[in-house]
Amino acid sequence: MAITIAEALRMAGVDPADARVLLRAALQASDAQLAAHPEQALTGVERDRYLSWIERRRAGEPVAYLTGEREFYSLWFKVTPAVLIPRPETELLVERALELLPVDAAVRVLDLATGSGCVAVAIAQHRPRAQLTATDISPAALAVARENAASHGVKIEFIESDWFAGLAGRHFELIVANPPYVADGDPHLAAGDLRFEPRAALVSGPAGLDAIEAIVEQAPRYLVPGGRLLFEHGYEQGSCSRVLLVAAGYRDPITYRDLAGLERVSGGKV
């Protein structure tokens, strides 16, 4: 049975914004095209694809995994269930990194646990002379990140590594990381998109701090004198992060707040 654009949106039974994103992807159309032609009938292939996605969305599957893409820092990235879905709060990590990086210098930047590669690619887009290295312990995640780097035409060295294990002898002016920082047993893990995302990229010990502790402790060995570390964390982990930075001997420890006023990114200088 044929359905029109207007009928497809009306019958969805999911959040209207989600329905619009799914229909736009199913038709490979823009929001303007959907609005301008509500009477347009979907082809059989378009209808079947859209209705299949709607059913999966009703079961809770993330929109980004259904469409296979997500926007981050005004760029579009391929995403799969092998990687975390890029989120707006992580854009703060990119913003602070760009503030520290000169536009015209070949500084060395390391992105730990790169996942989809969104942070590294966004930095490379805005600092084309920077020498980017990105690591992840997951070969599947690195495959996605390599695709994203290629699609955006940026040069990034990707290394399969458990944190710093594969980086012996290397040094960087800046290290950035969006590590797992959710506490094991956090009830949010059983709700929403988190149910479908890779657990190893989310959970980090009983307090959610295991990965952050490891990064803060090990990073100075891979930073040049005066180099900086920046990492994302949970909105209630700012004070703990600063304590860890001070204990590890970092200078000028600082925490940055996002647009909602929540502490999201911390760092310091060696």
For each residue, the residues with C-beta under 8 A, 3 or more apart:
1:
2: 41 42 47
3: 7 8 11 41 42 47
4: 7 8 38 39 40 41 42
5: 8 9 23 27 34 37 38 39 40 42
6: 9 10 38 39
7: 3 4 10 11
8: 3 4 5 11 12 19 23 42 47 50
9: 5 6 12 16 19 20 23 34
10: 6 7
11: 3 7 8
12: 8 9 16 18 19 22 23 54
13: 54 58
14: 18 19 22 54 57 58
15: 18 19
16: 9 12 19 20
17: 20 21
18: 12 14 15 21 22 57 63
19: 8 9 12 14 15 16 22 23 54
20: 9 16 17 23 24 31 34
21: 17 18 24 25 63 67
22: 12 14 18 19 25 26 50 53 54 57 63 66 67
23: 5 8 9 12 19 20 26 27 29 34 50
24: 20 21 27 28 29 30 31 34
25: 21 22 28 53 66 67 69
26: 22 23 42 46 49 50 53
27: 5 23 24 33 34 42 46 50
28: 24 25
29: 23 24 33 34
30: 24 33 34
31: 20 24 34 35
32: 35 36
33: 27 29 30 36 37
34: 5 9 20 23 24 27 29 30 31 37 38
35: 31 32 38
36: 32 33
37: 5 33 34 40
38: 4 5 6 34 35
39: 4 5 6
40: 4 5 37
41: 2 3 4
42: 2 3 4 5 8 26 27 46 47 50
43: 46 47
44: 47 48
45: 48 49
46: 26 27 42 43 49 50
47: 2 3 8 42 43 44 50 51
48: 44 45 51 52
49: 26 45 46 52 53
50: 8 22 23 26 27 42 46 47 53 54
51: 47 48 54 55
52: 48 49 55 56
53: 22 25 26 49 50 56 57 66 67
54: 12 13 14 19 22 50 51 57 58
55: 51 52 58 59
56: 52 53 59 61 66
57: 14 18 22 53 54 60 61 63 66
58: 13 14 54 55
59: 55 56
60: 57 192 193 195 196
61: 56 57 65 66 196
62: 65 66 85 193 196 197
63: 18 21 22 57 66 67
64: 67 68 69 70 79 85 193
65: 61 62 68 79 80 81 85 196
66: 22 25 53 56 57 61 62 63
67: 21 22 25 53 63 64
68: 64 65 78 79 80
69: 25 64 76 77 78 79
70: 64 76 77 79 85 86 116
71: 74 75 76 77 86
72: 75 77 86 87 88 90 91 118 122
73: 91 94 118 122 125
74: 71
75: 71 72 118 121 122 125 152
76: 69 70 71
77: 69 70 71 72 86 116 117 118 121 148
78: 68 69 116 144 147 148 151
79: 64 65 68 69 70 83 85 86 116 144
80: 65 68 83 140 144
81: 65 196 197 198
82: 138 140 141 143 144 198
83: 79 80 115 116 138 140 141 144 145 198 201
84: 87 115 116 178 197 198 201 202
85: 62 64 65 70 79 193 197
86: 70 71 72 77 79 90 115 116 118
87: 72 84 90
88: 72 91
89: 92 232 258 262 264
90: 72 86 87 93 94 118 119 178 232
91: 72 73 88 94 95 122
92: 89 95 96 232 256 258 264 265
93: 90 96 97 119 176 178 230 231 232 264 265
94: 73 90 91 97 98 119 122 123
95: 91 92 98 99
96: 92 93 99 100 230 256 265 267
97: 93 94 100 101 109 119 123 174 176 230
98: 94 95 101 123 126 127
99: 95 96
100: 96 97 174 228 230
101: 97 98 105 107 109 123 127 130 173 174
102: 105 107 127
103: 127 129
104: 129
105: 101 102 129 130
106: 129 130 131
107: 101 102 127 129 130 131 173 174
108: 130 131 133 170 171 172 173 174
109: 97 101 120 123 127 130 131 132 133 172 173 174 175 176
110: 133 134 135 167 170 172 174 175 176 222
111: 114 117 119 120 123 132 133 134 135 176 177
112: 135 163 164 175 176 177 179 215
113: 135 136 137 163 177 178 179 180 201 211
114: 111 117 119 120 134 135 136 141 142 145 158
115: 83 84 86 118 136 141 144 145 178 201
116: 70 77 78 79 83 84 86 141 144 145 148
117: 77 111 114 120 121 134 144 145 146 148 149 156 158
118: 72 73 75 77 86 90 115 121 122 148
119: 90 93 94 97 111 114 122 123 176 178
120: 109 111 114 117 123 124 132 134 145 149 156
121: 75 77 117 118 124 125 145 148 149 152 154 156
122: 72 73 75 91 94 118 119 125 126
123: 94 97 98 101 109 111 119 120 126 127 130 132 176
124: 120 121 127 128 130 132 149 152 154 155 156
125: 73 75 121 122 128 152 154
126: 98 122 123
127: 98 101 102 103 107 109 123 124 130
128: 124 125 154
129: 103 104 105 106 107
130: 101 105 106 107 108 109 123 124 127
131: 106 107 108 109 157
132: 109 111 120 123 124 154 155 156 157
133: 108 109 110 111 156 157 158 159 167 170 172
134: 110 111 114 117 120 145 156 157 158 159
135: 110 111 112 113 114 158 159 160 161 163 166 167
136: 113 114 115 141 142 145 158 160 161
137: 113 160 161 162 163 200
138: 82 83 141 142 198 200 201
139: 142 143 160
140: 80 82 83 143 144
141: 82 83 114 115 116 136 138 144 145 198 201
142: 114 136 138 139 145 146 158 160
143: 82 139 140 146 147
144: 78 79 80 82 83 115 116 117 140 141 147 148
145: 83 114 115 116 117 120 121 134 136 141 142 148 149 156 158
146: 117 142 143 149 150 158
147: 78 143 144 150 151
148: 77 78 116 117 118 121 144 145 151 152
149: 117 120 121 124 145 146 152 154 155 156 158
150: 146 147 153
151: 78 147 148
152: 75 121 124 125 148 149
153: 150
154: 121 124 125 128 132 149
155: 124 132 149
156: 117 120 121 124 132 133 134 145 149
157: 131 132 133 134
158: 114 117 133 134 135 136 142 145 146 149
159: 133 134 135 166 167
160: 135 136 137 139 142 166
161: 135 136 137 164 165 166 167
162: 137 165 166
163: 112 113 135 137 211 214 215 218
164: 112 161 167 218 219 221 222
165: 161 162
166: 135 159 160 161 162
167: 110 133 135 159 161 164 170 222
168:
169:
170: 108 110 133 167 222
171: 108 222 223 224 227
172: 108 109 110 133 175 222 223 224 227
173: 101 107 108 109 223 224 226 227 228
174: 97 100 101 107 108 109 110 227 228 229 230
175: 109 110 112 172 215 219 222 223 227 228 229 230
176: 93 97 109 110 111 112 119 123 229 230 231
177: 111 112 113 215 229 230 231 232
178: 84 90 93 113 115 119 231 232
179: 112 113 204 211 212 215 231 232
180: 113 200 201 202 203 204 208 211
181: 204 208 209 211 212 232 233 234 237
182: 186 188 189 194 202 203 204 208 234
183: 186 203 204 205 206 207 208
184: 203 204 205 206 208
185: 189 206
186: 182 183 189 203 208
187: 190 191
188: 182 191 192 194
189: 182 185 186 194 195 199 202 203
190: 187 194 195
191: 187 188 194 195
192: 60 188 195
193: 60 62 64 85 196 197
194: 182 188 189 190 191 197 202
195: 60 189 190 191 192
196: 60 61 62 65 81 193
197: 62 81 84 85 193 194 201 202
198: 81 82 83 84 138 141 201 202
199: 189 202 203
200: 137 138 180 203
201: 83 84 113 115 138 141 180 197 198
202: 84 180 182 189 194 197 198 199
203: 180 182 183 184 186 189 199 200 208
204: 179 180 181 182 183 184 208 209 210 211 212
205: 183 184 208 209 210 211
206: 183 184 185
207: 183 210 240
208: 180 181 182 183 184 186 203 204 205 212 234 237
209: 181 204 205 212 213 237 240 244
210: 204 205 207 213 214
211: 113 163 179 180 181 204 205 214 215
212: 179 181 204 208 209 215 216 231 233 237 240 241 244
213: 209 210 216 217 244
214: 163 210 211 217 218
215: 112 163 175 177 179 211 212 218 219 229 231
216: 212 213 219 229 231 241 244 245 248 250
217: 213 214 244 248
218: 163 164 214 215 221 222
219: 164 175 215 216 222 223 229 270
220: 223 248 249 250 270
221: 164 218
222: 110 164 167 170 171 172 175 218 219
223: 171 172 173 175 219 220 227 228 229 270
224: 171 172 173 227
225: 270
226: 173 269 270
227: 171 172 173 174 175 223 224 269 270
228: 100 173 174 175 223 267 268 269 270
229: 174 175 176 177 215 216 219 223 245 250 267 268 270
230: 93 96 97 100 174 175 176 177 265 266 267
231: 93 176 177 178 179 212 215 216 241 265 266 267
232: 89 90 92 93 177 178 179 181 264 265
233: 181 212 237 238 241 263 264 265 266
234: 181 182 208 237
235: 238 262 263 264
236: 263
237: 181 208 209 212 233 234 240 241 263
238: 233 235 241 242 255 263 264 266
239: 242 243 255 263
240: 207 209 212 237 243 244
241: 212 216 231 233 237 238 244 245 255 266
242: 238 239 245 246 253 254 255 266
243: 239 240 246 247
244: 209 212 213 216 217 240 241 247 248
245: 216 229 241 242 248 250 253 266 267 268
246: 242 243 249 250 253
247: 243 244
248: 216 217 220 244 245
249: 220 246 270
250: 216 220 229 245 246 253 267 268 269 270
251: 268 269 270
252: 268 269
253: 242 245 246 250 266 267 268
254: 242 266 267 268
255: 238 239 241 242 263 265 266
256: 92 96 263 264 265 266
257: 260 261 262 263 264
258: 89 92 261 262 264
259:
260: 257
261: 257 258
262: 89 235 257 258
263: 233 235 236 237 238 239 255 256 257 266
264: 89 92 93 232 233 235 238 256 257 258
265: 92 93 96 230 231 232 233 255 256
266: 230 231 233 238 241 242 245 253 254 255 256 263
267: 96 228 229 230 231 245 250 253 254
268: 228 229 245 250 251 252 253 254
269: 226 227 228 250 251 252
270: 219 220 223 225 226 227 228 229 249 250 251
